[in-house]
Amino acid sequence: MLGLANNVGALNAQHNLTRSSMNLNKSIERLSSGFKINRGADGPAALVISEKQRAQIAGLRQAIDNTEKGVAVVQTAEGALNEINSLLTKVRSLALDSANAGVNDDDALAANQAEIDNALETITRIATNTQFGEKNLLDGSAGFSATATDSDITVQGVVSSSDTASGNFAVNITTAAARAATTGTARTAALAADETLTINGVSITLDAGMTQAQTQARINEFTAQTGVVAENDPTTATASRLRTVEFGAEAAIDVVSNVAAAGDSSGFGTTLISVAGTDIAGTIGGVAATGSGNVLKATSGDAAGVSIQVGAATDVANSATGAQGYVNIQDNSLVFQVGANQNQTVNVAVDAVSATALGVGVAGNQFASLSDINVTTATGSQDALGVIDAAIDQITNLRGKLGAFQQNTLESTANNMRTTLENTVNAESVIRDTDFAEEISNMTNKQVLVQAGTSVLSTANQSSQLILSLLR
């Protein structure tokens, strides 16, 4: 039926032409943008999934960058530790040379000590100055630190382990540390005759006529060799007391004289006197700790690795016993964001490696740390070797821990994230990227439809002219 008022055919043709034109424009947009989803209307569910995957992809890329920066931090620290290792090896050689007591004179020993002091200063300087950007790595600020609430406790440091945790840990002393000490008979006169006093294998000549003060001064000239100090006995001012410089069972006194004990002699007699100190004993955080001298070190439990010195260093007997407050351990480990999502982090603690923090609390040793070693005596050289070996172990263990962290945590995580990134990008591409082969075919089809629709609309518009021709 032909109608003049309503050209239904033209409307139908126009409707289909509009649809074909819209579809053609979408195909052109997809081909020109490279995406088949450019707005929510193109695929709401697909858009939601794609945007989440895009966020994950960006996160993975940043996490990979973070991990690579983390590797750079670890390598910076490890490089400095390698130099400290070299210095410790040199220091050990010097200590071994000094231990060769039958060859070296005092000048040679002093020269070795001067070189060791210089090396220890360099170790501390490296520990203080090694930074990544402005972040210190080896001064202890990137590891575990500890503070004590009791004035009788001095924290010597924390060598972190897998057990170490942050928190407050109660300190309880069950056995006080003590120095070895022995008191001679009371003095009533100057020395009546020359006397030879042998202390810890060192012969000391005392001259006739020496007063008690002069006798003590002569004995103290040999303290560096004997590890023993002479002083007035605090309870009997007329008697001399010998005490060790160090605390603990390894701090012993063996003393004998060639003159019988009397009021006009040194007072120690011809019978060998042998006394030893007492090692401290107690718990940290409720777990039994290892005592050496007046140093208590936690070797297990959540406080593992913390070393504390208890009591005043000037007392013969360390009177601190019972509850001694708390040690507060803080975890300042380096934290690396190695995942694309919240809380996907790893951390590593880098202990302090200054000379004062190395070789701490070596059992049966007169030196409290690497910074205290003195090789000007044969005994000091032997003890120095024990401390140096402990410091070398500490540094190499830290290097091993950092190496394992770099290889097994950072680099392995980065490799895994690269694989995940590849697969996630592929998944997002399937959802969002244009399939050019398919879309070109669709565009060709839409172009044909638009061309055909345009032609049909033109024909449909001519139907009104045909109706007018009937009226002529």
C-alpha positions as CSV (number, residue, x, y, z in Angstrom):
1,M,0.0,0.0,0.0
2,L,1.3,3.4,-0.9
3,G,0.6,6.3,1.5
4,L,1.4,10.0,1.2
5,A,1.1,11.0,4.9
6,N,3.4,8.3,6.3
7,N,6.4,6.9,4.3
8,V,6.9,3.7,6.4
9,G,9.4,2.3,4.0
10,A,11.6,5.3,4.3
11,L,11.4,5.3,8.1
12,N,12.4,1.6,8.2
13,A,15.3,2.2,5.9
14,Q,16.4,5.2,8.0
15,H,16.2,3.1,11.2
16,N,18.4,0.3,9.8
17,L,20.8,2.8,8.2
18,T,21.2,4.5,11.6
19,R,22.0,1.1,13.3
20,S,24.4,0.2,10.6
21,S,26.1,3.6,10.9
22,M,26.4,3.2,14.7
23,N,27.9,-0.2,14.3
24,L,30.3,1.0,11.6
25,N,31.4,3.9,13.9
26,K,32.0,1.4,16.8
27,S,34.2,-0.8,14.5
28,I,36.1,2.3,13.4
29,E,36.6,3.3,17.1
30,R,37.8,-0.2,18.0
31,L,40.2,-0.3,15.1
32,S,41.6,3.1,15.7
33,S,41.9,2.8,19.5
34,G,43.1,-0.8,19.6
35,F,40.5,-1.7,22.3
36,K,37.2,-3.4,21.8
37,I,36.0,-2.0,25.2
38,N,36.4,1.8,25.3
39,R,33.5,2.6,27.8
40,G,31.3,0.8,30.2
41,A,28.6,0.3,27.6
42,D,30.9,-1.8,25.5
43,G,30.9,-4.5,28.1
44,P,30.2,-3.7,31.7
45,A,31.4,-7.0,33.3
46,A,34.5,-7.1,31.0
47,L,35.3,-3.5,31.9
48,V,35.2,-4.3,35.6
49,I,37.5,-7.3,35.2
50,S,39.8,-5.4,32.9
51,E,40.3,-2.4,35.1
52,K,41.1,-4.7,38.1
53,Q,43.7,-6.5,36.0
54,R,45.1,-3.1,34.8
55,A,45.6,-2.2,38.5
56,Q,47.2,-5.5,39.1
57,I,49.5,-5.1,36.1
58,A,50.6,-1.6,37.3
59,G,51.2,-3.0,40.8
60,L,53.2,-5.9,39.5
61,R,55.4,-3.6,37.4
62,Q,56.0,-1.4,40.4
63,A,56.6,-4.4,42.7
64,I,59.3,-5.7,40.3
65,D,60.9,-2.2,40.4
66,N,60.7,-2.3,44.2
67,T,62.4,-5.7,44.3
68,E,65.2,-4.6,42.0
69,K,65.8,-1.5,44.2
70,G,65.8,-3.9,47.2
71,V,68.5,-6.0,45.5
72,A,70.6,-2.8,45.1
73,V,70.2,-2.0,48.8
74,V,71.3,-5.5,49.8
75,Q,74.3,-5.4,47.5
76,T,75.4,-2.1,48.9
77,A,75.4,-3.5,52.4
78,E,77.1,-6.7,51.3
79,G,79.8,-4.8,49.5
80,A,80.7,-2.9,52.6
81,L,80.6,-6.1,54.7
82,N,83.1,-7.6,52.2
83,E,85.5,-4.8,53.0
84,I,85.1,-5.3,56.7
85,N,85.8,-9.0,56.2
86,S,89.1,-8.0,54.5
87,L,90.0,-5.7,57.4
88,L,89.2,-8.4,60.0
89,T,91.5,-10.8,58.1
90,K,94.3,-8.3,58.3
91,V,93.6,-7.7,62.0
92,R,93.7,-11.4,62.6
93,S,97.1,-11.7,60.9
94,L,98.5,-8.9,63.1
95,A,97.1,-10.6,66.3
96,L,98.8,-13.9,65.2
97,D,102.1,-12.0,64.7
98,S,101.8,-10.5,68.2
99,A,101.0,-13.9,69.7
100,N,104.5,-15.0,68.6
101,A,105.8,-13.7,71.9
102,G,109.3,-15.3,71.6
103,V,110.2,-13.0,68.7
104,N,108.4,-9.7,69.2
105,D,109.7,-6.9,71.5
106,D,107.6,-4.2,73.0
107,D,108.0,-1.8,70.0
108,A,106.8,-4.5,67.5
109,L,103.8,-5.2,69.7
110,A,103.0,-1.5,69.9
111,A,103.3,-1.2,66.2
112,N,100.9,-4.1,65.6
113,Q,98.4,-2.6,68.1
114,A,98.6,0.8,66.4
115,E,97.8,-0.8,63.0
116,I,94.9,-2.8,64.6
117,D,93.5,0.4,66.2
118,N,93.5,2.1,62.8
119,A,91.8,-0.9,61.1
120,L,89.1,-0.9,63.9
121,E,88.5,2.8,63.4
122,T,88.0,2.1,59.7
123,I,85.6,-0.7,60.4
124,T,83.5,1.6,62.6
125,R,83.7,4.3,60.0
126,I,82.4,1.9,57.3
127,A,79.6,0.8,59.6
128,T,78.6,4.4,60.3
129,N,78.9,5.8,56.8
130,T,77.5,3.1,54.6
131,Q,74.2,4.4,53.2
132,F,71.7,3.9,50.4
133,G,70.5,7.3,49.7
134,E,70.2,8.8,53.2
135,K,69.4,5.5,54.8
136,N,72.1,4.0,57.1
137,L,72.5,0.3,56.6
138,L,75.2,-1.0,59.0
139,D,75.0,1.2,62.1
140,G,72.2,-0.9,63.6
141,S,69.3,1.4,62.6
142,A,68.3,-1.2,60.0
143,G,68.2,-4.1,62.4
144,F,67.1,-4.9,65.9
145,S,67.9,-2.5,68.7
146,A,67.4,-2.8,72.5
147,T,67.2,-0.6,75.5
148,A,67.1,-1.4,79.2
149,T,64.8,0.0,81.9
150,D,67.2,-0.7,84.8
151,S,70.3,1.4,85.4
152,D,72.3,-1.7,86.3
153,I,71.9,-3.1,82.8
154,T,73.9,-2.0,79.8
155,V,72.8,-3.3,76.4
156,Q,75.8,-4.4,74.4
157,G,73.9,-5.1,71.2
158,V,71.6,-7.5,69.3
159,V,72.7,-10.1,66.8
160,S,69.4,-11.0,65.3
161,S,68.3,-14.5,64.4
162,S,65.2,-16.1,63.0
163,D,63.8,-16.2,66.6
164,T,64.4,-12.6,67.5
165,A,61.2,-10.6,68.1
166,S,60.3,-7.2,69.3
167,G,58.8,-6.6,72.8
168,N,59.6,-6.3,76.5
169,F,61.6,-9.1,78.1
170,A,62.1,-9.4,81.8
171,V,65.7,-9.8,83.1
172,N,66.2,-12.0,86.2
173,I,69.7,-12.6,87.6
174,T,70.0,-15.9,89.6
175,T,73.8,-15.8,90.1
176,A,75.8,-12.6,90.3
177,A,79.0,-12.2,88.4
178,A,82.2,-11.8,90.4
179,R,85.9,-11.1,89.8
180,A,88.5,-13.4,91.3
181,A,90.0,-11.8,94.4
182,T,92.3,-12.7,97.3
183,T,93.6,-10.7,100.2
184,G,97.0,-11.1,101.9
185,T,97.9,-10.7,105.5
186,A,97.9,-7.3,107.1
187,R,101.0,-5.1,106.6
188,T,102.7,-3.7,109.6
189,A,106.0,-2.6,108.1
190,A,107.9,-2.0,104.9
191,L,109.3,-5.1,103.1
192,A,112.1,-6.6,105.2
193,A,113.8,-8.2,102.2
194,D,113.7,-8.4,98.4
195,E,110.8,-10.6,97.3
196,T,109.6,-12.2,94.1
197,L,105.9,-12.4,93.7
198,T,104.6,-14.6,90.8
199,I,101.1,-13.7,89.5
200,N,99.6,-15.7,86.7
201,G,103.0,-16.8,85.6
202,V,104.5,-13.3,85.6
203,S,107.4,-12.8,88.1
204,I,107.4,-9.4,89.8
205,T,110.4,-8.2,91.8
206,L,109.6,-6.3,95.0
207,D,112.5,-4.4,96.6
208,A,113.2,-4.3,100.3
209,G,111.9,-1.2,102.0
210,M,108.8,-0.8,99.8
211,T,105.7,0.4,101.5
212,Q,102.3,-1.1,101.0
213,A,101.4,1.6,98.4
214,Q,104.7,1.1,96.6
215,T,104.2,-2.7,96.5
216,Q,100.8,-2.2,95.0
217,A,102.1,0.3,92.4
218,R,104.8,-2.2,91.4
219,I,102.3,-5.0,90.9
220,N,100.0,-2.7,88.9
221,E,102.9,-2.0,86.5
222,F,102.3,-5.6,85.2
223,T,98.5,-5.5,85.1
224,A,98.5,-5.6,81.2
225,Q,100.3,-9.0,81.5
226,T,98.7,-10.5,84.5
227,G,95.1,-9.2,84.2
228,V,95.3,-8.4,88.0
229,V,95.1,-5.2,90.0
230,A,96.5,-4.6,93.5
231,E,94.6,-2.3,95.9
232,N,93.8,-1.8,99.6
233,D,91.3,-4.3,100.9
234,P,88.2,-2.2,101.6
235,T,87.5,-4.0,104.9
236,T,91.1,-4.0,106.1
237,A,93.1,-1.1,104.9
238,T,96.4,-2.5,106.1
239,A,96.1,-5.6,103.8
240,S,96.5,-5.7,100.0
241,R,93.9,-7.3,97.8
242,L,94.5,-8.7,94.4
243,R,91.6,-8.8,92.0
244,T,91.2,-9.5,88.3
245,V,90.3,-6.9,85.8
246,E,87.6,-9.1,84.2
247,F,84.6,-10.9,85.7
248,G,83.9,-14.6,85.4
249,A,85.3,-18.1,85.9
250,E,88.0,-17.5,83.2
251,A,89.3,-14.5,85.2
252,A,91.6,-16.4,87.6
253,I,94.4,-15.5,90.0
254,D,97.4,-17.8,90.7
255,V,99.7,-16.1,93.1
256,V,102.8,-17.3,95.1
257,S,105.7,-15.6,96.7
258,N,109.2,-16.8,97.7
259,V,108.8,-15.1,101.1
260,A,106.5,-16.4,103.8
261,A,103.4,-14.3,104.6
262,A,104.2,-11.8,107.4
263,G,103.6,-8.2,108.4
264,D,106.8,-7.1,106.6
265,S,106.2,-9.1,103.3
266,S,103.7,-8.9,100.4
267,G,101.4,-11.0,102.6
268,F,100.6,-13.8,100.1
269,G,103.1,-16.4,101.3
270,T,104.8,-19.4,99.7
271,T,101.7,-21.5,99.2
272,L,100.1,-21.2,95.8
273,I,96.8,-19.4,96.0
274,S,94.4,-20.1,93.2
275,V,91.0,-18.3,92.9
276,A,88.6,-17.8,90.1
277,G,85.7,-15.4,89.5
278,T,82.0,-16.4,88.9
279,D,80.1,-16.2,85.7
280,I,76.7,-14.5,85.8
281,A,73.6,-16.7,85.4
282,G,70.0,-15.7,84.7
283,T,67.1,-15.5,82.3
284,I,65.9,-13.1,79.7
285,G,62.3,-13.2,78.8
286,G,61.9,-16.3,81.0
287,V,64.4,-18.3,79.0
288,A,67.8,-19.3,80.4
289,A,70.6,-17.2,79.0
290,T,74.3,-17.9,78.6
291,G,76.6,-16.1,81.1
292,S,80.2,-15.1,80.6
293,G,81.7,-12.8,83.1
294,N,79.1,-10.2,83.8
295,V,77.6,-10.5,80.3
296,L,74.4,-12.3,79.8
297,K,73.4,-13.4,76.3
298,A,70.1,-14.8,75.1
299,T,70.7,-17.7,72.8
300,S,67.1,-18.8,72.3
301,G,63.6,-17.6,72.7
302,D,62.1,-14.3,71.4
303,A,65.0,-12.3,72.8
304,A,67.6,-14.4,71.0
305,G,70.7,-12.4,70.2
306,V,70.5,-9.7,72.8
307,S,73.6,-9.2,75.0
308,I,73.5,-7.3,78.2
309,Q,76.2,-6.3,80.8
310,V,75.0,-6.4,84.3
311,G,76.4,-4.4,87.2
312,A,79.0,-1.8,87.8
313,A,82.4,-2.6,86.2
314,T,84.3,-1.3,89.3
315,D,82.8,-3.8,91.8
316,V,84.6,-6.9,92.8
317,A,81.3,-8.7,93.3
318,N,78.5,-7.8,91.0
319,S,75.7,-7.4,93.5
320,A,72.9,-7.1,91.0
321,T,70.6,-10.2,91.6
322,G,66.9,-10.9,91.2
323,A,64.6,-9.0,88.9
324,Q,66.4,-6.3,86.9
325,G,63.6,-4.7,84.9
326,Y,63.1,-5.3,81.2
327,V,65.0,-5.2,78.0
328,N,62.9,-3.6,75.2
329,I,63.8,-4.9,71.7
330,Q,62.7,-2.9,68.7
331,D,62.5,-4.4,65.2
332,N,63.8,-1.8,62.7
333,S,64.3,-4.3,59.9
334,L,64.4,-3.1,56.2
335,V,60.9,-3.7,54.8
336,F,60.4,-4.2,51.0
337,Q,57.1,-4.1,49.2
338,V,57.5,-7.1,46.8
339,G,53.9,-7.7,45.8
340,A,51.2,-5.9,43.9
341,N,48.8,-6.0,46.9
342,Q,48.5,-4.8,50.5
343,N,50.8,-6.3,53.0
344,Q,52.8,-8.3,50.5
345,T,56.1,-7.4,52.1
346,V,59.4,-9.1,53.1
347,N,62.0,-7.8,55.6
348,V,65.6,-8.4,56.6
349,A,67.5,-7.2,59.7
350,V,71.0,-5.8,59.2
351,D,72.9,-5.9,62.5
352,A,75.3,-3.2,63.6
353,V,78.9,-4.0,62.6
354,S,80.9,-1.3,64.3
355,A,83.9,-2.5,66.3
356,T,81.9,-2.2,69.6
357,A,79.1,-4.4,68.2
358,L,81.4,-7.2,66.9
359,G,82.8,-10.1,69.0
360,V,80.6,-9.3,71.9
361,G,80.4,-11.7,74.9
362,V,82.9,-14.3,73.9
363,A,83.0,-16.9,76.7
364,G,86.2,-16.9,78.8
365,N,87.6,-13.8,77.1
366,Q,89.0,-10.7,78.8
367,F,87.8,-8.5,76.0
368,A,84.1,-7.4,75.9
369,S,84.1,-6.6,72.2
370,L,86.3,-6.2,69.1
371,S,87.0,-2.5,70.1
372,D,88.7,-3.6,73.3
373,I,91.3,-6.0,71.9
374,N,94.9,-5.4,72.9
375,V,97.8,-7.4,71.5
376,T,100.6,-5.9,73.4
377,T,100.8,-9.1,75.6
378,A,100.9,-12.8,74.7
379,T,97.7,-13.4,76.7
380,G,96.0,-10.4,75.1
381,S,96.9,-11.7,71.6
382,Q,95.4,-15.1,72.3
383,D,92.2,-13.6,73.6
384,A,92.1,-11.1,70.7
385,L,92.2,-14.0,68.3
386,G,89.1,-15.4,70.0
387,V,87.2,-12.1,69.6
388,I,88.4,-11.6,66.0
389,D,87.2,-15.1,65.0
390,A,83.8,-14.4,66.6
391,A,83.7,-11.1,64.7
392,I,84.6,-12.8,61.4
393,D,81.8,-15.4,62.0
394,Q,79.4,-12.6,62.7
395,I,80.2,-10.7,59.5
396,T,80.2,-13.8,57.3
397,N,77.0,-15.1,58.8
398,L,75.4,-11.7,58.1
399,R,76.7,-11.7,54.5
400,G,75.3,-15.2,54.1
401,K,71.9,-14.1,55.4
402,L,71.9,-11.1,53.0
403,G,73.0,-13.2,50.1
404,A,70.2,-15.8,50.8
405,F,67.7,-13.0,51.1
406,Q,68.8,-11.5,47.8
407,Q,68.8,-14.8,45.9
408,N,65.9,-16.7,47.5
409,T,63.6,-13.9,48.4
410,L,64.1,-10.8,46.2
411,E,65.3,-12.3,43.0
412,S,63.0,-15.4,43.1
413,T,60.1,-13.1,43.9
414,A,60.9,-10.8,41.0
415,N,61.2,-13.8,38.6
416,N,57.8,-15.1,39.7
417,M,56.2,-11.6,39.4
418,R,57.5,-11.3,35.8
419,T,55.8,-14.6,34.9
420,T,52.6,-13.4,36.6
421,L,52.8,-10.1,34.8
422,E,53.1,-11.8,31.5
423,N,50.1,-14.0,32.1
424,T,48.0,-11.1,33.5
425,V,48.8,-8.9,30.6
426,N,47.8,-11.7,28.3
427,A,44.5,-12.2,30.1
428,E,43.7,-8.5,30.1
429,S,44.5,-8.4,26.4
430,V,42.0,-11.1,25.6
431,I,39.3,-9.2,27.4
432,R,40.0,-5.7,26.1
433,D,42.2,-5.6,23.0
434,T,40.7,-5.5,19.6
435,D,40.8,-8.6,17.4
436,F,41.8,-6.8,14.2
437,A,41.0,-9.6,11.8
438,E,37.5,-10.0,13.2
439,E,36.9,-6.3,13.5
440,I,38.0,-5.5,9.9
441,S,35.6,-8.2,8.7
442,N,32.9,-6.5,10.8
443,M,33.7,-3.1,9.5
444,T,33.6,-4.3,5.9
445,N,30.2,-5.8,6.6
446,K,28.9,-2.6,8.2
447,Q,30.2,-0.5,5.3
448,V,28.3,-2.6,2.9
449,L,25.1,-2.3,5.0
450,V,25.6,1.5,5.3
451,Q,26.0,1.8,1.5
452,A,23.0,-0.5,0.9
453,G,20.9,1.3,3.5
454,T,21.7,4.7,1.9
455,S,20.7,3.4,-1.5
456,V,17.5,1.9,-0.1
457,L,16.6,5.1,1.8
458,S,17.0,7.1,-1.4
459,T,14.7,4.6,-3.2
460,A,12.1,4.8,-0.4
461,N,12.1,8.6,-0.5
462,Q,11.1,8.3,-4.1
463,S,7.8,6.5,-3.3
464,S,6.1,9.8,-2.4
465,Q,6.9,11.1,-5.9
466,L,5.2,7.9,-7.4
467,I,2.0,8.7,-5.4
468,L,2.0,12.3,-6.8
469,S,2.3,10.9,-10.3
470,L,-1.1,9.1,-9.8
471,L,-2.7,12.5,-9.1
472,R,-1.8,14.0,-12.4
